[in-house]
Amino acid sequence: MDLDDDACYRAFSMRDARLDGRIFGAVRTTGIYCRPICPARTPKRENITFYPSAAAAQEAGFRPCLRCRPETSPDLGAWNGASNTVTRALSLIEQGAMDGGDVEALAERLGVGERQLRRLFRKHLGASPVAVAQTRRVLLAKQLIHETRLPMAEVALAAGFGSVRRFNETFQQLFGRPPGALRRSGALELSAGEGGAASLKLPYRAPYDWEAMISFLAGRAIPGVETVSARRYARTLAVGDAVGVVVVEPGEGDWLKVTLSFPRVEVWPAVIARVRRVFDLAADPNLIGAHLSEDPDLAPLVAARPGLRAPGAWNGFELAVRAVLGQQITVTAARNLAGRITAAHGAPLDTEVARANGLSRLFPTPQAMALLDVETLGMPRARARALVSLAQAAAADPDLFGTRRSLDEAVARLKALPGIGEWTAQYIAMRALREPDAFPHADIGLMRALEDGEGRRPTPLELLARAERWRPWRAYAASHLWAFDPVYAPPAQGTPHAA
């Protein structure tokens, strides 16, 4: 943030919610760090220091406030700030890259040196990668303590701590008390292994266009895997060999209510990370909207839907299969075909929670689809071969749809796969890799949305040139154009659209 300390202090004095998640104030006399909206009395100017992230404040020796609860602030961090490397690193950390690795391994995945990565984190977050990872664990654990009835041992596992002992030591050091003391007395504990489900609040930067998000997901919901209504999204999900159900609903404030039904709590951080990515909870719609509104054609679309997000994907392989299926057929036809493939080759999931939500199957794994006979898939042989080859590649390389050091590198890697061209690669990068500047410029819906008064649409190359002014938020421009033209008619032969 380009704010001096006096401006930050005014924000705290005014309890300015616009800066919530962007700055944190640490009070030297109490050793506590807070959000700008903290209801506590504003400390004296000389007693407060400001930090760009919760991790920076915590690394400096301050502990989270128990009143404003920094773990419930919008998790913006350096989200797509001046450094795409930091953005991608944060995404990997959220997915657990630091749980079993180190900074050197993280830097190698991003294609930079360890010292350079540390410098970038200091510059943009004010903290080291290790401190960021530890702060995420602490804040998630604190949220689980406050918002669930999990026993402390399961909270430790669910937050990503390697051991209960380390969990206890960290909380004793930070708060001067054991973690159990932070929970209100009398709370009845319920183990996830006993069939219990936990609900959490995942905050976001308002506004949030829930209607557009749920409409996009509803049109692509795979029968048996996903069920969608106006106020509820549910799906089956596998994380490694752990399976369960996740339910997402709009909250009464600036947050989504997420209910997790996964008996193995150690996969919860990964599930939460996927929810945040699919529902794009880290975006700052005001920042993005202001940039896109500089284009007179996009300005009315942004004004009509100020809280629009760019929907993500639960699984890279699943999204890639959907994208290949969606080539040259309608969204509805692609969804139905995905449903038939899932019914025939997806593993069944028969639990009380699944049945209650109308769910019955997991999406097929790459290993299962790699063994399929192309003649049995009920589609053109070339596309069937592409799907099987894609599954074989994904089975051989679990990181096939992982974060890359740049958008260009990710697209080049994807285009090397059978059946994946420029449009499909950009679409996968946009939704599965969460690249905010990905742009499937050959999409029929995008071209149709920019049709002029005489019925002329831009060509793919014209659209690509026009989109230069939308950088680095072209994926969000695409979302606004799709929202403007939500009904996808059968495209012309060879012309793809968003699957």
N, C-alpha and C positions, 0 to 999 in steps of 0.2 A: 504494500500500500504506500502511495506517495503522500503520506500524511505526517506532519510533524507532531511532536508530543503534545503541543498545545491543542491542536485539532483533535487528537485522540482524547484528551482530557475533556474537551467540550462534548464529545460524543458520549463519554461515560456520564457526564453531568446531566445530559439530556436524555440518557437511556435510549440512544439512537439505535433502533433495531436494524437499520440499513447496514450497519457495520458488524452485526452479530456474525461471528464465524470468521471475520477478517482481522480483527485485533483482539488481544487479550490484555487485561491490566493486572499486573502483579503488585500486591501491596506489601511493601518491605516490613511494615510493623507487625503484620499478622502471618506472613509467609504463605498467603493464599492468592491464587490467580482467578480472575472472574471474567465474565462476558460483559459487554457494554450495557446489557439490559438487566444486570444484577439488581435486585430490589434493596440490597444493603445500602447503607448511607455511603455516599461517594467519599472516598478518602481525600485527605489533603493532597494538593498537587505535588508537594515535595516527597510524598511517601509512595507514589505509584510509578511503576515502570511499564512500558508497553512492549508487547511482543507480537510478531506476525502470525504466530501459531501457538496452539496449546503445547505442542512438543517443545518449543523454545522456552516457554515459561516453566515447564516441568523440568527441563534439563538444567535450568538456572536454579533449581532447588525449591520451587514453589509447588504447592499442592492444590488440587482442584477445589473450588468452592462447593460447599454442600447445599447452598441455597440456589444459586443460578445453574449449577450442574453443567459445566462445560461439555460434558459428553452428549448433551442434547442440543448443542448449537449446530447450525448448518455446517457440514464438513466441506468447506470450500478450500482451505489451505491455499496452495499456489495453483489451484486448478486452472490449467491452461493459461498460466501467466506468461512471463517472458521466456520461460524455459520449457520446451516440450519434453526435454529429457527428465526434468523433475516431475512433470505430469505423468509420464509413463512409469517413472520409478514409483510414484505414489500408488499408481494402479497395481503394480506388481506387489508392493508391500501389503496393500489391502487384500490381495489374493493369497498372501502368506509366504511371499518370496523370502522374507527375513526370518521366518520361523525356524527353518532348518538350515539356513545358509548364512552368508556374511556379506559385508559391503562389497568385497572384491567380486564375489559371484554375481551380485546384483549389477555392478558396474559392467561386468563382462557381457551380461545379457543385453545391456543398453548400448554396448559398443563404445564406452568411454573408459577413461582411467579412473581408478579408485579415488585418487586425490582430486581429480576434476569433479567427480560426483559429489564428494564431500563439500567442495567449494560451492557448487551450485545449490546444495541444500542449505548451506549457511547463508548464502545470498538471498534466497527466496523464502526460506522457512525459518531461518535463524536457529536451526538445530541440525544435528547429524542424522543420517538415515537410521542408525540404531535407536536414537532417542525418539524418532517419529514412530518406529515400530513398537517400542515399549509403551509410548503414550497411547497408541491405539489399543493395545491390550488392556492397559489400566482403565481407560475410559469405557471400553466395552464391558469389562468386568464390573465396573461401578454401575453401569446402566442395568446389567443383569441383576445385580444385588437389589437395586431400587425397584425394578419393574417386573421381576419374576419371583417365583418361589423355589427356585433351584437350590439344592444344598450347595454349600460353599465349594466342596470338592468338584462338583459339576460346573460351577461358575468358573473355576480355575481352568478346567479343560475347555469349556466353551469359549473362553476369552483368548485361548492360545498360549497359556502358561505351560511350560514344560513339566511343572510339578506343583503340587499343593504347597510344598514348603516355600518354593520361590514366590508363589502367589501371596502367601501370608507375610513373608519378609518384605515384599514390595509395599504392601498396604500398611504394614507396621511402620515402615520407614517414611512413607508419604503422609499418613494420617495420624500416626502415633497411637493407633488402635488396630485390633484385628479386623479383617473385612466383615466378619459377622456382626460387628458392633454398628456398622453403617445401615443395617436393615432394621426397619421398625420392629420393635418387640411384638411377639405374638403372631408373627407371620407363619402360616403353616407351610412347611417345605413340601414340595412335590417333585420327585425325581422324574426326569425325562424318560428314563428307562421303565417307569411304571405306566407309560402311556400318556404322560402329561405333555401338553403343548405350551409353549411360552410365547407371549405376545410382547413385542417391542415397538417403541415409537422411533421411526427413522425421520429426522427432520430434513427440511429442504428450504431453499430460498424462495419465498413467495414472489409472484403468484405461481400457481401450478395448474395446468390445464388437464385435470383428471379425465374429463370427457373425451378429449382428443386422444390421450394415451390409451384409455380403455377401449375406444373405438378401433384404434389401430391394432391392438392386441386381439380384440374380439374377431376381427375379420380374418385373422391368421391362426386362430386357436385350433390346435390339432385335437380331434375327437379322442376321448379317453385319456389324453395327456393334460389338457387344459380345459377349464370351464370359466366362462366370463359372463358376468351380469353387469348392470349399470354401476353397482357399488361394491363389486367383489371380483377378484381374480384369484383363481386357484390352479395349481398344477402339481404334477408329480415331478420329482427331481432326484437324480443320482449324483452324488459327489464321491468319486472313488467307488468303493463297494458299499457305501451307506446310502440308503434310499429313504425317502419320506415325502411329505407334502408341505408346500408353502402357500400361504394365503395372504393376499395383500388387499387392504381396504383403505379408503381415504379416512384420515383422522378428523377430529373436530377442530384442529388447529393447523399449523403449518408443518404437518408431519403425516406420514403414512403409518397405519397400523399393520404390522407384519407378524403373522402367527406361524411359528415353526413347529412342525411335528416330525422331528428326526430323533430317534432314541439315542443315537450316538452324538452327544453334544459337541464333541471335538470338531465336527464339520460345520458347526453353526457360523463361525466367522466367514467361511467360504460361501455359505448360503446368503448371509447378510450382504457380503460384497456383491454377489450376483444380483440381489434385489436392487441394490443401489445402482448398479450398472444398467439393468434392464429399464428401471423407472427413471434413470438419469437424475438422481437426487443431488449430484454435486454441481449441477449447472447453475449459472447465474443468469437468469433470463433477462434481467434488466440490462446487463452489460452486452449480451448478445443481441438483444432487440435493438438497442441504441445503434449498434454498428450496422445491422441489416437494414434499419429504417433509413439509412442514408441513400438507399436505392428507392426511387419513387414508386417502382412497381411492387417492391416488397413491403414498403411502409404500411399500406392499408392492411396487408395480411398480418403483419406483426401486431398492429393495433387491434385487430379482431381477435387474436389469440396471443395475448402478452405472456402467458405462462407455458407456451408450448415447449415440449422437450423433444429430444431425438431418441426414440426407443432403442434399447439395446437388445441383447440376446442372452439367453441362459447358457448356451453352449455353442462353441464355434462350429463343431461338426454338425449339429442339428440345424443351425442357421445356414450352413453351406449346402446341406441337402435341400432345404427349403428353397434356397436361391436357385439351385440347378433345376428343381422341379418347376419353379415359376417361370422359367424361360419359355416364352412364346405361348403361354396359357394364362388364364385369368387367376387372380388371387384365390377365388373360391375353388377353382379346379385344382390348383396346387395344394390347397389345404385338404381337400378331400382325398387327393392322391397320397399325401403324407399320412392321413388317417388310415388309409388302407394298408400302407406299408407298416405302420405302427401296429395295427391290429394283427397282422400276420407275423411280425418279427420282433415286436417289442416285448419285453418281459412283463408278466402280469404283476400288479400290485394290489393285493386284496387285504386292506386294513380298514378298520372302522372309520378312520379319518378320510381315507380315500373314497370309500363308499358314500360317506356323508356329503362329499363334494362332487359326486358324479364322476370320479376318476377311476381308471382301471388299469392303465398301462404306463410303462416308461418308454421314452423314445428309444428306438433301437441303438445299440452301441456300434461303434465302427467295427469291432470284432465280429459282431453278428452280421452286419451288412456286407462285410468283406467276403463272406462265404456264399452269398446269394447267387443263384443262377439268373443271368440277365433275362432269360426267356420267360421267367415267371413274374416279372415286375409289372407287366401290363402297361408298357410305355414304349415309345420308339427305342429301337435297339441301341442307337448311338448314345442316347441319354442314359439308358440303363447301364451301359458299359461305363459311362462317366461316373455314375453314382457308385458302382462297385469299386472302380479304381480310386475314387475319392476316399471311400471307406478303408481300402487297403493302405493308402498313404497315411490316413489318420491313425490307423491301428499301429503302423510302424513307427510313427512319430507323434507321441502324445502332446508335443509342444507345437504342432503344426499350425494351430490357430492362436498361438501365443503372441504377446506384445513384441513388436520389432522396434528397431532404433529409429525408424522413420516411416512415414506413410508410403513413400515410393518403394522402400525395401519390402514392406508388407504386401503391397500390390504386386510387385514383381514375383515374390515368393508364391502368392496365390495363383497368379496367371500361369505358373509353371505346372499347375495341376491339371489333369484332364478335365475338359468340359467347363473350365472357368476362364472366361474372357475378361475384358476390362470392366464391363458393367458389373458382372458378378463379383469380381475382386473388390471393386469400390464399395459395393453393397455390404459385403462381408466385413470389410475394414470399418465401415461406418457403424454397423450394429454389433458385431462380435468383438472387434478390436477396439471399439470406442474411439476411433479417430475422428475428431470433430471437423476436420477439413476434407474428409472423404466425400466424393461427389459422383454418383452414378449418372453421368451426363447423358447417357443414351436412354434413360428411362422415359417411357411414353407418357406417364403421368406428369413428369416435370415439364416436358415440352408442351403438353396439352394445357397445363395451367398458365403458360405464358403466351397462349394464343392471342393474337391481336384482334382488333375489331373487324378486320377483313377475313378472319378465319385462318390466317397464316401462323404456323408454329415455327419456332426456331429449329434449326437442324442441331444434331448433337454437338457439332463443332462450334456452332454459333452460341449454343447454350454454355459450353465450356468456356468460351472467351468471355461471355457475359458474367459468368460466375467468378471471375478473377477479383472483382470488387467485393465479393462476399467473404473472401479469405479473412481470417482463418476459421470461419464458422459456416463453411459451405454445407455441412451435414444438416445444420439447423435451417438453412435456407431451403434445403430439400424437404425438410419436415413441414415447413410452412406451405410450400407449394403442394405437397401431397394433401395436407389438411384442406387446402382450397379446392382440391379435386379428389375427394375421397373415394369416388366410385370408379373402379378400373374396368373399362370395357375390354373385350378381347383385343389385344394389340395386333398391329400388322405383322405379317410373317417376318420373323427374325428380329422383331423389336421387343426388347425385354421391358419389364416393369417390376415394381417392388413386390417381392413375394412375401 
